[in-house]
Amino acid sequence: MSLTTKLCMLLIALVSASVPLTVTLELGGRASAAQGSKLIALTFDDGPKPYVLMGTRTGKGVSSPSLLALLDQQNVKATFFVMGWRLSKNADAKCRQDDGGVCREAAEEEHRRGHEIENHTFGHGDFRLMVKRYGEEWVLNDIDKASTIIQSVTGVKPSYLRPPDWTIWPELEKKIEARGYRVMTRSRDVPPAMRDVDSEDYFCAGRSLAKCPKPSDYDYVLRSITQRERQGVEQHILVFHELPQSVELLSRLIPELKGRGYRFVTLRTYMSLIG
């Protein structure tokens, strides 16, 4: 081998070694994009609730910091699993009375600011109870009904469904997936990165305060992430609810996780990177 050839081979090796990781990831496709990447899909259930999203008061006088303002400040795009009934005209009076504004308008604002809106069913009924009362077809139609009204806001049919309280079983899950949805789950039957991480923030509001994680929900979420990291998992789907307490928690949690090297993305982006 000539000296010129050896020098060329050495130069190629040096250049290859210095290629930035981002370029390597782009060339490597979706699977490579997640390897070594610390990702979080930040999601919220049970909305939209105008007073939490916009930072006002409920019709009952309960105040909240603005979740959408916090996400804007932190340059974070989130995914909202909404209840379809809240987007209907029939819900306007109840939303004003309970949540201090028109729920549909709050969802439109979520969409306008670049957040993702997905399906948490129309009526938020427990699947086992609803199937017992009305049958599986009723549940499937309730899901589709929610998608139709969400699509009227976003122009896009939801791709993901999170069952109320994660209540699901294999037979029903297959039928839901056959209609084009990916079902979100806490089941250990799926890889950890695809598994919802429950913040348990709902225990820190209302009548469930005794069940709120100790010493705080902030510490509980960080412990959960740390435990997953020890198992080699650095991609997490975090589940919160539209609650004033959760906005305050996230005002500390988001900067902390960014400081640990995490990048926040919508659920669709997250799935495209790790799937």
PLY file of the C-alpha trace (Angstrom):
ply
format ascii 1.0
element vertex 275
property float x
property float y
property float z
element edge 274
property int vertex1
property int vertex2
end_header
0.00 0.00 0.00
1.43 3.38 -1.02
2.07 6.20 1.40
-0.56 8.32 -0.38
-3.21 5.61 0.08
-2.36 5.26 3.77
-2.64 9.01 4.29
-6.04 9.10 2.55
-7.36 6.27 4.70
-6.14 8.02 7.85
-7.82 11.27 6.80
-11.14 9.48 6.15
-10.98 7.83 9.58
-10.33 11.16 11.30
-13.18 12.90 9.49
-15.60 10.07 10.27
-14.72 10.17 13.94
-15.42 13.89 14.10
-18.89 13.78 12.48
-21.35 15.36 14.94
-23.76 13.03 16.66
-26.72 14.84 15.14
-25.52 14.08 11.64
-24.92 10.45 12.54
-28.44 10.23 13.95
-29.95 11.72 10.82
-28.15 9.17 8.70
-29.04 6.32 11.02
-32.82 6.68 10.78
-35.47 6.70 13.49
-34.07 3.93 15.66
-30.65 5.54 15.84
-32.19 8.92 16.61
-33.34 7.73 20.01
-30.17 5.84 20.92
-28.36 7.91 23.50
-31.11 10.58 23.41
-32.86 11.61 26.61
-36.47 12.23 25.60
-39.66 13.13 27.42
-43.19 13.20 26.02
-45.08 15.43 28.44
-48.81 14.57 28.41
-51.93 15.79 30.19
-55.28 14.07 30.75
-58.86 15.15 31.45
-58.94 18.60 29.84
-59.30 21.04 28.42
-59.73 23.18 31.53
-59.55 26.89 30.62
-58.59 28.23 34.04
-55.54 25.92 34.23
-54.49 26.42 30.63
-54.93 30.21 30.60
-54.16 31.00 34.24
-57.45 32.46 35.45
-60.09 31.34 37.96
-62.77 28.71 37.78
-66.41 29.69 38.04
-66.04 28.59 41.66
-63.18 31.00 42.29
-60.24 28.56 42.32
-57.19 30.19 40.73
-54.36 28.62 38.76
-51.10 29.65 37.13
-51.17 29.34 33.34
-50.00 25.97 32.02
-49.78 27.23 28.43
-47.70 30.24 29.53
-45.31 27.92 31.38
-44.91 25.67 28.34
-44.27 28.73 26.16
-41.67 30.05 28.59
-39.89 26.70 28.64
-40.25 26.21 24.86
-41.97 22.86 25.47
-44.62 21.29 23.25
-46.94 18.89 25.07
-49.67 16.40 24.22
-53.17 16.80 25.63
-55.52 13.83 25.95
-58.88 15.58 26.05
-62.42 14.46 26.83
-64.51 14.97 23.72
-67.64 16.14 25.51
-65.80 19.23 26.70
-65.39 20.38 23.09
-69.13 20.26 22.31
-71.39 23.31 22.34
-73.49 21.59 25.01
-70.51 21.84 27.37
-70.13 25.63 27.18
-72.31 26.47 30.18
-70.77 23.79 32.40
-67.23 24.75 31.39
-67.92 28.41 32.23
-69.42 27.45 35.57
-66.76 24.89 36.58
-63.65 25.94 34.67
-63.97 29.65 34.04
-64.18 29.62 30.25
-65.20 27.80 27.09
-63.41 24.47 26.89
-63.43 24.31 23.09
-61.76 27.72 22.88
-59.06 26.47 25.28
-58.45 23.46 23.01
-58.21 25.75 20.00
-55.58 27.75 21.88
-53.63 24.55 22.65
-53.62 23.74 18.96
-52.74 27.30 17.92
-49.65 27.19 20.14
-48.41 24.00 18.51
-49.43 21.41 21.07
-50.81 18.00 20.15
-54.38 16.92 21.00
-55.20 13.24 21.37
-58.14 11.08 22.46
-59.24 10.40 26.05
-62.73 9.22 24.90
-65.84 11.36 24.63
-67.54 10.63 27.93
-64.63 9.38 30.08
-66.59 6.33 31.20
-64.87 3.31 32.72
-64.58 0.77 29.90
-65.61 -2.24 31.97
-68.70 -0.48 33.27
-69.61 0.93 29.86
-69.23 -2.45 28.14
-71.38 -4.08 30.80
-74.07 -1.45 30.37
-74.00 -0.76 26.65
-71.67 -3.21 24.92
-68.29 -2.95 23.22
-69.63 -1.21 20.13
-70.85 1.67 22.29
-67.33 2.12 23.71
-65.77 2.03 20.24
-68.28 4.60 18.99
-67.59 6.81 22.03
-63.91 6.83 21.07
-64.68 7.66 17.44
-67.11 10.39 18.55
-64.29 12.03 20.49
-61.97 11.80 17.48
-64.53 13.48 15.23
-64.91 16.49 17.49
-61.14 16.73 18.13
-60.52 16.66 14.38
-62.96 19.58 14.00
-60.53 21.59 16.15
-57.17 20.36 14.84
-57.93 19.15 11.33
-56.17 15.88 12.22
-57.67 12.61 13.44
-56.11 11.54 16.76
-53.69 8.62 16.55
-53.46 7.79 20.26
-56.01 6.80 22.86
-55.47 6.77 26.60
-58.30 4.82 28.28
-59.79 6.39 31.42
-57.74 5.15 34.39
-55.84 2.90 31.94
-58.64 0.31 32.15
-58.21 -1.99 29.13
-58.00 -5.68 28.23
-56.49 -7.44 25.18
-59.70 -8.17 23.26
-60.95 -4.59 23.46
-57.47 -3.20 22.81
-57.27 -5.12 19.52
-60.63 -3.74 18.40
-59.54 -0.19 19.26
-56.27 -0.64 17.37
-58.21 -2.00 14.39
-59.88 1.42 14.19
-56.50 3.10 13.82
-55.52 4.04 17.37
-52.49 3.22 19.43
-53.54 2.50 23.00
-51.48 4.08 25.77
-50.81 1.78 28.69
-48.95 1.24 31.96
-48.69 -2.48 31.25
-45.36 -4.22 31.75
-46.12 -6.16 28.58
-44.75 -3.24 26.56
-41.15 -1.93 26.61
-40.48 0.65 29.37
-40.00 3.50 26.91
-43.50 2.87 25.52
-45.07 2.68 28.98
-46.89 5.60 30.60
-45.23 6.97 33.74
-47.99 8.02 36.13
-47.16 11.19 38.08
-49.99 10.47 40.56
-50.68 14.21 40.59
-54.43 13.56 40.97
-53.74 12.33 44.51
-52.45 15.80 45.36
-55.77 17.56 44.68
-59.29 17.39 46.02
-60.15 14.73 48.55
-57.17 12.44 47.95
-54.47 14.46 49.70
-53.60 11.64 52.10
-52.48 9.60 49.08
-50.27 12.34 47.65
-46.71 11.00 47.33
-44.31 11.99 50.11
-42.41 14.20 50.63
-43.92 15.73 47.48
-45.13 14.78 44.03
-42.12 16.60 42.57
-39.80 14.23 44.44
-41.93 11.24 43.46
-41.66 11.99 39.73
-37.91 12.53 39.95
-37.54 9.24 41.87
-39.54 7.44 39.20
-37.33 8.80 36.45
-34.15 8.02 38.38
-35.28 4.43 38.93
-35.96 4.05 35.21
-32.55 5.53 34.40
-30.89 2.92 36.62
-32.54 0.32 34.39
-31.04 1.98 31.33
-34.24 3.78 30.30
-33.82 7.43 29.25
-37.07 7.91 27.34
-40.24 8.59 29.33
-43.92 9.31 28.65
-44.97 11.41 31.65
-48.66 11.62 32.52
-50.08 14.63 34.36
-53.52 16.23 34.64
-54.67 19.79 34.15
-54.43 20.82 37.81
-53.07 24.02 39.40
-50.79 21.91 41.62
-49.30 20.22 38.57
-48.50 23.54 36.90
-46.54 24.58 39.99
-44.77 21.21 40.10
-43.81 21.43 36.42
-42.45 24.94 36.84
-39.63 23.26 38.81
-39.59 19.86 37.13
-39.14 20.99 33.52
-35.99 23.08 34.21
-34.60 20.27 36.38
-35.05 17.66 33.66
-33.66 19.98 31.00
-30.61 20.41 33.23
-30.24 16.62 33.21
-30.09 16.66 29.43
-33.69 15.80 28.56
-35.44 17.09 25.45
-39.23 17.54 25.48
-41.19 16.49 22.39
-44.79 15.75 21.44
-45.97 12.17 21.69
-46.03 11.70 17.92
-42.45 12.90 17.63
-41.43 10.72 20.58
-42.94 7.62 19.01
-41.37 8.36 15.65
-37.95 8.56 17.29
-38.12 5.44 19.43
-40.54 3.31 17.41
0 1
1 2
2 3
3 4
4 5
5 6
6 7
7 8
8 9
9 10
10 11
11 12
12 13
13 14
14 15
15 16
16 17
17 18
18 19
19 20
20 21
21 22
22 23
23 24
24 25
25 26
26 27
27 28
28 29
29 30
30 31
31 32
32 33
33 34
34 35
35 36
36 37
37 38
38 39
39 40
40 41
41 42
42 43
43 44
44 45
45 46
46 47
47 48
48 49
49 50
50 51
51 52
52 53
53 54
54 55
55 56
56 57
57 58
58 59
59 60
60 61
61 62
62 63
63 64
64 65
65 66
66 67
67 68
68 69
69 70
70 71
71 72
72 73
73 74
74 75
75 76
76 77
77 78
78 79
79 80
80 81
81 82
82 83
83 84
84 85
85 86
86 87
87 88
88 89
89 90
90 91
91 92
92 93
93 94
94 95
95 96
96 97
97 98
98 99
99 100
100 101
101 102
102 103
103 104
104 105
105 106
106 107
107 108
108 109
109 110
110 111
111 112
112 113
113 114
114 115
115 116
116 117
117 118
118 119
119 120
120 121
121 122
122 123
123 124
124 125
125 126
126 127
127 128
128 129
129 130
130 131
131 132
132 133
133 134
134 135
135 136
136 137
137 138
138 139
139 140
140 141
141 142
142 143
143 144
144 145
145 146
146 147
147 148
148 149
149 150
150 151
151 152
152 153
153 154
154 155
155 156
156 157
157 158
158 159
159 160
160 161
161 162
162 163
163 164
164 165
165 166
166 167
167 168
168 169
169 170
170 171
171 172
172 173
173 174
174 175
175 176
176 177
177 178
178 179
179 180
180 181
181 182
182 183
183 184
184 185
185 186
186 187
187 188
188 189
189 190
190 191
191 192
192 193
193 194
194 195
195 196
196 197
197 198
198 199
199 200
200 201
201 202
202 203
203 204
204 205
205 206
206 207
207 208
208 209
209 210
210 211
211 212
212 213
213 214
214 215
215 216
216 217
217 218
218 219
219 220
220 221
221 222
222 223
223 224
224 225
225 226
226 227
227 228
228 229
229 230
230 231
231 232
232 233
233 234
234 235
235 236
236 237
237 238
238 239
239 240
240 241
241 242
242 243
243 244
244 245
245 246
246 247
247 248
248 249
249 250
250 251
251 252
252 253
253 254
254 255
255 256
256 257
257 258
258 259
259 260
260 261
261 262
262 263
263 264
264 265
265 266
266 267
267 268
268 269
269 270
270 271
271 272
272 273
273 274
